[in-house]
């Protein structure tokens, strides 16, 4: 029914996550109607993705293929004795934008999820435990997502780090409380309980 | 902050309509985590888009570059004396899927919108009027969108077709009424009025 090249473009765009046939049609038709340069720059932008990006072998952050280590980990101004543990590499980007953290990161590569077949040994936990010993870490901040999977992962990490029996090591996690701009009456019970329990002095 | 190749891919994907930085990040990271083949097939799928697709010079539907006319218009089984007028080429696809129309189509290429600078002479109205005369058309079905722009365009078409003074030519438009699966109480007033006015015998 549709011209083959258009159908090919729609099928290709439909492989993006969360993009259904109608959205893929809209993307493809937009590209077709726009200047050919836009399609060309999209193709160019994608073509270096696999060859130009890799995981840092220590922190598992995303780095340029030309680098050996995450520039953030290699930076002497960052405190290597504090590790903030996140599920995914892009979480680092969100945290760095706050400009309020001066330690280093460790990417787990997901969270435990029996339903998706993600077991603890598929996450970079072993490497985290090694880093804790090697870098004489003083604090591990667990910043997994506030989901069932993230919470299970946080509990497991707490247990495994505890088994290292390092008396000077502190394990913390990000505070729970009201996010900015959310009306009190819309907050869920668990968030509200946490906000009440962890209330701060004014 | 992010590896250059990843940032390039995010920027490139961010040019798609309605895709903000977070969605572009998600797309790019998904492609990076997936097999390189998926990125490659996305690139391949996009690369033929501009060279492989063009507009039919008569109906302005999208056709293969190798074709001279829309295969639907060239099909002797389709009734050329009935023209269904739509705003965009992909509207044809939606209507064809109903399998209940045997006439031909004409794509206007948009709707009149002074705010977006789309004037009547930018639409393929002149070509429609020529087709009406040339193909001895008996019915024009106006299927512009039920928006302010679509309604204005429909009114203008009605006026311009009327000025052809062809006594045997019928001008109709798609019925207004309740869409399937929508609760009566959620329908807007204009739709409800139209559904009541155009009620059908049971």
Interface residues (C-beta under 8 A of the other chain):
Chain A: X1 X2 X3 X4 X5 X6 X8 X9 X11 X12 X13 X15 X16 X17 X18 X25 X26 X27 X28 X29 X30 X31 X32 X36 X38 X39 X41 X42 X43 X44 X45 X46 X47 X48 X49 X50 X51 X52 X53 X62 X63 X64 X65 X88 X89 X90 X93 X96
Chain B: X1 X2 X3 X4 X5 X6 X8 X9 X11 X12 X13 X15 X16 X17 X18 X25 X26 X27 X28 X29 X30 X31 X32 X36 X38 X39 X41 X42 X43 X44 X45 X46 X47 X48 X49 X50 X51 X52 X53 X62 X63 X64 X65 X88 X89 X90 X93 X96
